[in-house]
Amino acid sequence: MTNQKHTPGPWHYHYEGFNQMSVYSNVQTKCGSKGVVNHLSFYAGGEDEQKANARLIAAAPEILFMLKEARDFISEEAINYDPIPESLPSILDDINSAIDKAEGRGE
């Protein structure tokens, strides 16, 4: 994940008690710190929903990395198909849109 602007992964989540949960990184950031990426309170949605949100947030760096890997693989393999599957350009557009959103492009 070169040129990333977000805190490096992997991220983890931890229940801190009393309706509090943190998503954190043990990786040192550019400014030299380690620590909380996001802090969640589950007053809204309840504990189960907030745990699910924390797991999703914690998986974000790996999901972004694998989405880029999948895009590159699909793009490279597409030249082996004749004709190219009709849905492929749309799928690649959707993948690129998701990556752009995660990286703050097109805001």
C-alpha positions in Angstrom: 0.0 0.0 0.0 2.3 2.7 -1.2 1.4 6.4 -0.9 -1.3 5.6 1.6 -2.6 8.5 3.7 -4.4 6.4 6.3 -2.9 4.8 9.4 -1.1 1.7 8.3 -2.8 -1.7 8.9 -3.3 -4.1 10.3 -6.0 -2.6 12.5 -7.6 -4.4 15.5 -10.6 -3.7 17.6 -11.0 -3.8 21.4 -14.0 -3.6 23.6 -13.2 -1.2 26.4 -16.3 -1.6 28.5 -19.2 0.7 29.3 -20.4 1.1 25.7 -16.9 2.0 24.3 -14.9 0.3 21.6 -11.7 1.3 19.8 -10.1 0.4 16.5 -6.4 0.7 16.8 -3.1 0.1 15.0 0.1 -1.2 16.5 2.0 0.2 13.5 4.0 3.4 13.9 2.6 6.2 11.8 4.4 8.9 9.9 4.2 11.2 13.0 5.7 8.5 15.2 2.6 7.5 17.1 0.7 4.3 17.5 -2.8 4.1 18.7 -6.5 4.7 18.2 -7.8 4.9 14.6 -11.4 5.2 15.6 -13.4 5.3 18.8 -17.0 4.0 18.8 -19.8 4.3 21.3 -22.7 2.0 21.0 -25.5 4.1 22.5 -27.0 4.1 19.0 -27.5 0.7 17.4 -26.5 -1.4 20.3 -23.5 -3.4 21.2 -23.8 -6.0 18.5 -24.1 -3.4 15.7 -21.2 -1.4 17.0 -19.0 -4.6 17.3 -19.9 -5.4 13.7 -19.0 -1.8 12.7 -15.7 -2.0 14.6 -14.8 -5.3 12.8 -15.6 -3.8 9.4 -13.5 -0.6 10.2 -10.6 -2.8 11.5 -10.7 -4.8 8.3 -10.6 -1.7 6.0 -6.8 -1.6 5.2 -6.8 -5.3 4.2 -10.0 -5.0 2.2 -8.6 -2.0 0.3 -5.3 -3.9 -0.4 -7.2 -7.0 -1.6 -9.5 -4.9 -3.7 -6.5 -3.3 -5.5 -5.0 -6.8 -5.9 -8.3 -8.1 -7.4 -8.5 -5.1 -9.8 -5.0 -5.6 -11.0 -5.5 -9.4 -11.5 -8.8 -8.9 -13.3 -7.3 -6.2 -15.5 -4.3 -8.4 -16.4 -6.3 -11.5 -17.0 -9.0 -9.8 -19.1 -6.7 -9.8 -22.1 -6.9 -13.6 -22.2 -10.6 -13.6 -22.9 -12.0 -13.1 -26.4 -14.5 -11.6 -26.2 -14.1 -9.8 -22.9 -17.1 -10.6 -20.6 -19.7 -7.9 -21.1 -19.9 -7.1 -17.4 -16.2 -6.7 -16.9 -15.9 -2.9 -17.6 -18.7 -2.2 -15.2 -17.2 -4.4 -12.5 -13.8 -2.6 -12.9 -15.5 0.8 -12.8 -17.2 -0.2 -9.5 -14.0 -1.5 -8.1 -12.2 1.7 -9.1 -15.0 3.9 -7.6 -14.7 2.0 -4.3 -10.9 2.5 -4.2 -11.3 6.2 -5.1 -13.8 6.6 -2.3 -11.5 4.9 0.2 -8.6 7.1 -0.9 -10.5 10.3 -0.9 -10.7 11.0 -4.6 -13.8 12.4 -6.2 -15.1 14.0 -3.0 
